[in-house]
Amino acid sequence: MNPLLGWALAAIFAFASWRAYGIAGFAFAASVTVFWLLLQFNRAIRVMKNAADMPVGHVDSAVMFHAKLKTGMTMMQVVTSTKSLGRKLGAGENDWAWADDGGRSVSLHFDRGRLARWTIDTPT
């Protein structure tokens, strides 16, 4: 979900709750919003904890990883799928790679935080 849309919905919910139930409604809306943020934070921590157990830039099968990729995936979704942090490529912030034991690697390019394109490199 777009963060601006999420915050707009939270603000609308808080305003509607305040108009309907006064300060108690606003407190409830604020509590729900904080709870949602805690859930998102917990998810991010769990993904990073799982990624900490694997070597950087490693996947079991680069071909299977390549097959699972879809345009528009976030880095969080990619790290969840690989259970490993990617290896940074070059000087840019948006290029990452994962490789398997057979020498195959998948290079990903992110644009505005979303997966834009990827390539698989196989040894010859």
C-alpha positions in Angstrom: 0.0 0.0 0.0 1.1 3.5 -0.7 2.3 5.2 2.6 0.4 8.4 1.7 -2.8 6.5 1.2 -2.3 4.6 4.5 -1.7 7.9 6.4 -4.7 9.5 4.7 -6.9 6.6 5.7 -5.6 6.8 9.3 -6.3 10.5 9.4 -9.8 10.1 8.0 -10.5 7.3 10.5 -9.2 9.5 13.3 -11.4 12.5 12.2 -14.5 10.3 11.7 -14.0 8.7 15.1 -13.5 12.1 16.8 -16.7 13.5 15.1 -18.8 10.4 16.1 -17.5 9.7 19.6 -15.5 12.7 20.7 -12.1 12.3 22.5 -12.8 8.6 23.2 -13.2 7.9 19.5 -10.0 9.8 18.7 -8.2 7.9 21.4 -9.5 4.6 19.9 -8.4 5.6 16.4 -5.0 6.6 17.6 -4.6 3.3 19.4 -5.6 1.3 16.3 -3.1 3.3 14.2 -0.3 2.7 16.7 -1.1 -1.0 16.9 -0.9 -1.2 13.1 2.5 0.5 13.1 3.7 -1.9 15.8 2.5 -4.9 13.6 4.5 -3.5 10.6 7.6 -2.9 12.8 7.3 -6.4 14.1 7.1 -7.8 10.6 10.2 -5.9 9.5 12.1 -7.1 12.6 11.1 -10.7 11.9 12.2 -10.6 8.3 15.6 -9.1 9.3 16.0 -11.7 12.0 15.5 -14.5 9.5 17.8 -12.8 7.0 20.6 -12.6 9.7 20.8 -16.4 9.8 21.9 -16.7 6.1 25.0 -15.5 4.3 24.7 -12.1 2.5 23.5 -12.5 -1.1 22.9 -16.2 -1.0 19.8 -18.2 -2.2 19.3 -21.9 -2.5 18.4 -21.7 -6.2 18.9 -18.6 -8.3 16.6 -20.1 -11.0 13.7 -20.6 -8.6 14.3 -17.2 -7.1 14.2 -15.7 -10.6 10.9 -17.5 -11.3 9.3 -16.0 -8.2 10.1 -12.4 -9.0 7.4 -9.9 -10.1 7.6 -6.3 -11.1 6.6 -4.0 -8.3 7.8 -6.2 -5.4 9.3 -4.3 -2.5 12.7 -5.0 -1.0 10.9 -6.4 2.1 9.1 -8.9 -0.1 12.3 -9.9 -1.8 14.2 -10.4 1.5 11.2 -12.4 2.8 11.4 -14.6 -0.3 15.2 -15.2 -0.1 15.6 -15.1 3.6 18.9 -13.3 2.9 20.0 -9.8 2.5 21.3 -9.0 -1.0 24.8 -8.1 -2.0 25.0 -4.5 -3.2 26.2 -4.0 -6.8 28.2 -0.9 -7.8 27.9 2.6 -6.4 24.2 2.9 -6.9 21.7 2.3 -4.1 19.2 0.4 -6.3 21.1 -2.6 -7.6 21.3 -5.8 -5.6 22.3 -9.4 -6.3 21.8 -12.9 -4.9 23.7 -16.0 -6.0 23.5 -19.7 -5.4 26.2 -22.3 -4.9 26.2 -23.3 -8.6 27.5 -19.8 -9.7 24.2 -18.5 -11.0 23.2 -15.1 -9.8 20.2 -12.8 -10.1 20.7 -9.0 -10.3 17.8 -6.8 -9.3 17.2 -3.1 -10.0 14.8 -1.2 -7.8 13.2 2.1 -8.9 11.4 4.2 -6.2 11.6 1.2 -3.8 9.9 -1.2 -6.2 11.4 -4.0 -8.3 11.7 -2.6 -11.8 13.8 -5.2 -13.6 16.1 -8.2 -13.0 18.4 -10.5 -14.9 19.8 -13.9 -14.3 23.4 -14.6 -15.0 24.5 -18.2 -15.5 28.2 -19.4 -15.7 29.3 -20.7 -19.1 
